[in-house]
Amino acid sequence: KRLVRAAIEYAIANDRDSVTLVHKGNIMKFTEGAFKDWGYQLAREEFGGELIDGGPWLKVKNPNTGKEIVIKDVIADAFLQQILLRPAEYDVIACMNLNGDYISDALAAQVGGIGIAPGANIGDECALFEATHGTAPKYAGQDKVNPGSIILSAEMMLRHMGWTEAADLIVKGMEGAINAKTV
């Protein structure tokens, strides 16, 4: 429930269009199926979620903008295809750990691999930001590793801390480096 709560709160704070619960509840009924059910329950109880066309999808009103946020779910294997073919249909994703690993690595491959993908573990009390690929010590001093992952992890950390101007400058710098083909 904490994960889904955080995803909905993120969608509200960042004026996003939807939160998708990605799961394998058709097979893993007592774990991932429960994750989906608890997610919908939480959206109804804590955010006033209302059924869309009889459900199970819900709509939640963003208290900051009045805009509706759709809370929906999709089976993980279908999601992996859909996110590649129709990425505009998805915004905020909430899923359990194993599916999150598959999804994040597959999507990182679409933009250059895990060398460019930032990583974060964000909790209620603290947050940790790191390169998705770890430290990669075997490449030290060889000028082979793209520093984008750790740089963008720092950007996420600054944005999490509310330092949006500094975070925006990092994004601008990364865009410049990529456009200049120096990374």
C-alpha positions in Angstrom: 0.0 0.0 0.0 2.9 2.4 0.7 4.2 2.0 -2.8 0.8 2.7 -4.4 0.3 5.6 -2.0 3.6 7.1 -3.0 2.9 6.6 -6.7 -0.5 8.4 -6.4 1.1 11.2 -4.3 3.8 11.6 -6.9 1.2 11.8 -9.7 -0.7 14.5 -7.8 2.4 16.5 -6.9 3.8 16.3 -10.5 0.4 16.7 -12.3 0.6 13.3 -14.1 -2.2 11.7 -16.0 -2.3 8.1 -14.7 -0.9 5.5 -12.3 -0.6 2.0 -13.7 -0.4 -1.0 -11.3 1.7 -3.5 -13.2 1.4 -7.1 -11.9 1.2 -10.8 -12.6 -2.0 -11.2 -10.6 -3.5 -13.7 -13.0 -1.0 -16.3 -11.9 0.4 -15.0 -8.6 -3.1 -14.4 -7.1 -2.1 -14.1 -3.4 0.9 -11.8 -3.9 0.7 -9.7 -7.1 -3.1 -10.1 -7.3 -3.3 -8.8 -3.8 -1.0 -5.9 -4.7 -3.4 -4.9 -7.5 -6.5 -5.3 -5.2 -4.8 -3.3 -2.3 -3.8 -0.6 -4.8 -7.4 -0.1 -6.0 -8.7 -0.3 -2.4 -6.2 2.4 -1.2 -7.1 4.7 -4.2 -10.7 4.5 -3.2 -10.3 4.8 0.6 -7.5 7.4 0.8 -7.9 9.4 -2.5 -11.6 9.2 -3.1 -11.2 7.0 -6.2 -14.4 6.5 -8.3 -15.0 3.7 -10.7 -14.7 4.3 -14.4 -17.4 2.5 -16.4 -18.0 0.0 -13.6 -14.3 -0.6 -12.8 -11.9 -1.8 -12.0 -10.2 1.3 -13.2 -10.6 4.4 -11.0 -10.4 8.1 -11.4 -8.9 10.3 -8.6 -9.2 14.1 -8.6 -5.9 16.0 -8.3 -6.6 18.4 -5.4 -4.0 20.8 -6.8 -5.3 21.1 -10.3 -8.8 19.5 -10.4 -7.6 17.3 -13.2 -8.5 13.6 -13.1 -5.8 10.9 -12.6 -6.6 7.5 -13.9 -5.7 4.5 -11.7 -5.4 1.4 -13.9 -3.8 -2.0 -14.0 -2.2 -4.2 -16.5 -0.7 -7.7 -16.6 3.1 -7.5 -16.6 3.8 -9.4 -19.9 1.2 -7.3 -21.7 2.7 -4.2 -20.2 6.2 -5.0 -21.5 4.8 -5.1 -25.1 2.5 -2.1 -24.7 5.1 0.2 -23.1 7.4 -0.3 -26.2 4.6 0.1 -28.8 2.4 2.7 -27.1 4.5 4.5 -24.4 2.2 7.5 -24.3 -0.5 5.4 -22.7 1.5 5.2 -19.5 2.8 7.8 -17.0 3.5 6.7 -13.4 4.2 3.0 -12.9 3.8 1.1 -9.7 4.9 -2.6 -9.5 6.6 -5.1 -7.2 10.3 -5.6 -7.3 10.8 -8.3 -9.8 8.6 -6.7 -12.4 10.2 -3.4 -11.7 13.7 -4.9 -12.5 12.5 -6.3 -15.8 10.6 -3.1 -16.8 13.4 -0.7 -15.8 16.1 -2.6 -17.7 13.9 -3.1 -20.8 13.1 0.6 -20.9 16.7 1.6 -20.2 17.6 -0.4 -23.3 15.4 1.9 -25.3 17.5 5.0 -24.4 21.0 3.5 -24.5 21.1 0.9 -21.7 21.6 0.9 -18.0 24.7 3.2 -18.5 22.3 6.1 -18.9 19.5 5.0 -16.5 19.4 6.6 -13.0 18.4 4.7 -9.9 16.7 5.5 -6.7 15.3 3.9 -3.6 12.9 6.4 -2.1 11.2 5.7 1.3 9.1 7.8 3.7 12.1 8.8 5.8 15.1 8.8 3.5 16.2 8.2 -0.1 19.2 6.7 -1.8 20.3 7.6 -5.3 22.7 5.5 -7.3 23.9 4.4 -10.7 21.7 1.6 -12.0 24.7 -0.5 -13.0 26.5 0.0 -9.6 30.1 1.1 -9.5 31.5 -0.9 -12.4 35.0 -1.0 -10.9 36.4 -3.3 -13.7 36.1 -0.3 -16.1 37.9 2.2 -13.9 40.4 4.4 -15.7 39.5 2.9 -19.2 37.2 5.7 -20.5 34.6 3.1 -21.4 31.7 3.9 -19.1 29.0 6.4 -19.7 28.7 8.6 -16.5 25.0 9.4 -17.4 23.6 7.0 -14.8 25.2 8.5 -11.8 24.8 12.1 -13.1 21.1 11.6 -13.7 20.8 9.9 -10.3 22.2 13.1 -8.8 19.6 15.0 -10.8 16.9 12.9 -9.3 18.3 13.5 -5.8 18.4 17.3 -6.3 14.8 17.2 -7.6 13.7 15.1 -4.7 15.3 17.7 -2.3 13.4 20.4 -4.1 16.4 21.9 -5.8 14.7 22.0 -9.2 16.9 24.7 -10.7 20.0 22.7 -10.1 18.3 19.6 -11.4 17.2 21.4 -14.5 20.8 22.5 -15.2 22.0 18.9 -15.0 19.4 17.8 -17.5 20.4 20.7 -19.8 24.0 19.7 -19.5 23.3 16.0 -20.2 21.2 17.0 -23.3 24.1 19.1 -24.5 26.6 16.3 -24.1 24.3 13.8 -25.8 23.6 16.2 -28.7 27.3 17.0 -29.1 27.9 13.2 -29.1 30.5 13.4 -26.2 28.6 10.7 -24.3 
